[in-house]
Amino acid sequence: MDLRLEGITHSYDGLLALDGIDLEVRDGETVAIIGPSGCGKSTLLGIVGGLLKPSAGRVLAIGAPRADSLNPFTYVFQDFALLPWRNVAANVALALEHHGLSRAERRERVAAALALTGLGEFAAALPKQLSGGMRQRVGIARALVVRPAVLLLDEPLSALDAQTRELLMEDLLAIWARERSTRLYVTHNLDEAARLADRVIVLSRRPGRIREIVRIDMPVAERGAPTALPVVAGVREKLWALIRDEARDAEREVQHG
């Protein structure tokens, strides 16, 4: 499913947060959204996902989701939001409970999502028995079990330590090489954007406008190789150069505002 954003503008109590965002995201593409603090990244994601109504503009979904997609638009948040009394399989199955599937269909979907995220042997574990990275894998599996056409990720790795974040980035690249969806990925972390995205949308300081679009031509399958490190580092430096001054200004605004 393709996405088209046309003139997305949004205000909060008279404060202009986003101004005239035009963007197309192709089916199967991963687009990361970065920018200074307060530039409207999460607001834009909320508008795409239908959680917020824009002050102006519209979001168009072009094409039909695949036949087995239960939720065309699905979120992965920073907060794992797992039910502590449910084991891993039951937490993943939660997303299926109101879709009228047979027990066999639910089992098949849960098993496939657990296998895709490397959780097959942890199906019976409780969240308290898992590391932070494993808990986020459960959150990702719960999103994938409905086989979304569009996956919306809002800072999904920001609560994790550096080593766990590296492992999860490798996992996400492997998952995206195997499953088909359109992905919008909001992050403050420039390494995540450089490693995971096909294109990076750089938003300006508030009001958020598209300042630049950085294309990353390296195939996803090659990004985990040691030879990819210089390319990823070069992209990261370019992204930082684009936002550094505005990020400094935004930090002062938050501190002194």
C-alpha positions in Angstrom: 0.0 0.0 0.0 1.3 3.4 -0.9 0.8 6.5 1.2 0.4 10.1 0.0 0.5 13.0 2.4 -0.9 16.2 0.9 -0.5 19.6 2.7 -0.5 18.2 6.2 -0.7 21.1 8.6 -1.5 20.9 12.3 -1.8 23.4 15.2 -2.2 23.0 18.9 -4.0 25.9 20.6 -2.8 28.3 18.0 0.8 26.9 17.9 1.7 25.7 14.4 3.4 22.3 14.8 3.4 21.1 11.2 3.2 23.2 8.0 2.4 21.9 4.5 3.9 18.4 4.6 3.8 16.7 1.2 5.2 13.2 1.0 4.8 9.9 -0.9 5.8 6.6 0.6 5.9 3.6 -1.7 4.7 0.1 -0.9 7.5 -1.8 0.8 9.5 1.2 1.6 11.0 2.3 5.0 10.9 6.0 5.5 12.5 7.4 8.7 11.5 10.8 10.0 14.0 12.9 12.0 14.4 16.5 13.1 15.0 18.7 16.2 13.0 18.1 19.4 9.5 19.5 19.0 9.4 19.5 15.2 6.2 17.4 15.0 7.6 14.0 14.2 5.2 12.1 16.5 2.4 14.4 15.6 2.8 13.6 11.9 2.9 9.8 12.7 -0.3 10.2 14.7 -2.0 11.9 11.8 -1.0 9.2 9.4 -2.3 6.5 11.8 -5.6 8.3 12.4 -5.0 9.2 16.0 -5.1 12.9 15.2 -7.1 14.9 12.7 -4.9 17.4 10.8 -5.9 21.1 10.9 -5.5 21.0 7.1 -4.4 18.5 4.4 -5.1 14.8 4.0 -3.6 11.3 4.1 -4.4 9.0 1.2 -3.9 5.2 1.3 -3.4 4.1 -2.3 -4.1 0.5 -3.2 -5.7 -2.3 -1.1 -4.0 -4.1 1.8 -3.3 -7.7 1.2 -6.1 -10.1 1.8 -4.8 -11.4 5.1 -4.2 -7.9 6.6 -6.5 -7.5 9.7 -5.3 -4.0 10.6 -4.1 -1.9 7.7 -2.4 0.6 10.0 -0.6 -0.7 13.1 1.7 1.0 15.7 4.9 0.0 17.5 5.5 2.4 20.4 8.5 3.0 22.7 6.5 1.6 25.6 6.2 -2.2 25.3 2.7 -2.1 27.0 2.7 -5.8 27.6 0.1 -7.4 30.0 2.3 -8.8 32.9 -0.1 -11.7 33.6 -0.1 -13.0 30.0 2.8 -15.0 28.6 4.5 -14.0 25.3 2.1 -16.0 23.0 -1.0 -14.6 24.8 0.3 -11.0 24.6 0.8 -11.4 20.8 -2.6 -13.1 20.4 -4.2 -10.1 22.1 -4.2 -8.2 18.8 -6.3 -11.0 17.2 -9.1 -11.4 19.8 -11.7 -9.2 18.1 -11.2 -10.4 14.6 -13.4 -13.5 14.5 -10.6 -15.9 13.6 -10.8 -19.6 14.4 -8.5 -21.0 17.2 -6.4 -22.7 14.5 -6.0 -19.4 12.6 -4.9 -17.6 15.7 -2.4 -20.2 16.6 -0.9 -20.1 13.1 -0.6 -16.3 13.1 0.9 -16.2 16.5 3.4 -19.0 15.7 4.4 -17.2 12.5 4.9 -13.8 14.3 7.0 -15.4 17.1 9.1 -17.2 14.5 9.7 -14.0 12.5 10.8 -12.2 15.6 12.9 -15.0 17.1 10.6 -15.6 20.0 9.4 -19.2 19.2 11.1 -20.7 22.2 9.9 -18.0 24.6 6.1 -18.4 23.9 5.4 -19.5 27.5 7.5 -16.9 29.2 6.1 -14.0 31.2 7.2 -10.4 30.4 9.0 -10.1 33.8 11.2 -13.0 32.7 12.4 -11.2 29.6 15.0 -8.5 28.9 14.0 -5.1 27.5 15.0 -6.1 24.0 13.0 -9.3 24.2 9.9 -7.4 25.5 10.2 -5.0 22.6 10.4 -8.0 20.2 7.0 -9.1 21.7 5.6 -5.7 20.9 6.9 -6.0 17.4 5.4 -9.5 17.0 2.1 -8.2 18.3 2.1 -5.6 15.6 3.1 -8.1 12.9 0.6 -10.7 13.8 -2.2 -8.7 12.2 -0.1 -8.4 9.0 -0.4 -4.7 8.6 -0.2 -2.9 5.3 1.4 0.1 7.0 3.6 -0.2 10.1 4.1 3.0 12.2 7.0 3.0 14.6 7.4 5.7 17.2 10.8 5.6 18.8 10.6 1.8 19.2 14.2 1.4 20.3 14.8 4.5 22.4 14.2 2.8 25.8 16.9 0.2 25.1 20.6 0.2 25.9 23.1 0.6 23.0 24.0 -3.1 22.6 20.3 -4.1 22.7 19.5 -1.4 20.2 22.2 -2.8 17.8 20.7 -6.3 18.1 17.2 -5.0 17.5 18.3 -3.0 14.4 19.7 -6.2 13.0 16.5 -8.0 13.8 14.4 -5.4 12.1 16.5 -5.5 8.9 16.0 -9.2 8.8 12.3 -9.0 9.4 11.8 -6.3 6.8 13.7 -8.4 4.3 11.1 -11.2 4.8 7.8 -9.4 5.3 6.1 -6.9 3.1 4.7 -3.6 4.5 5.1 0.1 4.2 6.9 1.6 7.2 7.2 5.1 8.7 9.8 5.2 11.5 10.1 8.2 13.8 13.4 8.4 15.7 15.8 10.8 17.4 18.6 8.3 16.7 20.5 9.1 13.6 22.2 5.7 13.5 18.8 4.0 13.4 17.7 6.3 10.5 20.9 5.6 8.6 20.8 1.9 9.1 17.1 1.1 8.7 15.6 3.6 6.2 15.4 3.7 2.4 14.8 7.4 2.7 15.2 9.8 5.6 12.8 12.8 5.9 14.5 15.7 7.7 12.0 18.1 9.3 12.9 21.6 10.2 12.5 23.1 13.7 8.9 24.0 14.6 6.8 24.4 12.6 7.9 21.2 11.0 8.5 21.4 7.3 10.4 19.0 5.1 13.9 20.4 4.9 15.5 17.7 2.9 15.0 14.1 1.9 18.1 11.9 2.0 18.0 8.7 0.0 20.0 5.7 1.1 20.7 3.4 -1.9 22.4 0.5 -0.2 20.2 -2.6 -0.2 18.7 -3.5 3.2 20.3 -7.0 3.0 23.8 -5.4 2.9 23.5 -3.0 5.8 24.6 -5.4 8.5 27.9 -6.2 6.8 31.2 -4.6 8.0 31.6 -3.0 4.5 28.4 -1.0 5.2 29.8 0.8 8.2 31.5 3.6 6.2 28.4 4.2 4.2 26.1 4.3 7.3 28.6 6.6 9.1 28.6 8.9 6.1 24.8 9.1 6.0 24.7 9.8 9.8 27.2 12.6 9.5 25.1 14.2 6.7 22.0 13.9 8.8 23.7 15.5 11.8 25.0 18.3 9.6 21.4 19.0 8.5 19.9 19.2 12.0 22.8 20.2 14.3 22.1 24.0 14.4 18.4 23.7 14.7 18.7 20.9 17.3 20.9 23.2 19.5 18.3 26.0 19.1 15.5 23.6 20.0 17.3 22.5 23.1 17.7 26.0 24.3 14.0 26.7 23.7 13.0 23.7 25.8 15.3 24.7 28.6 14.4 28.3 28.7 10.8 28.1 27.5 
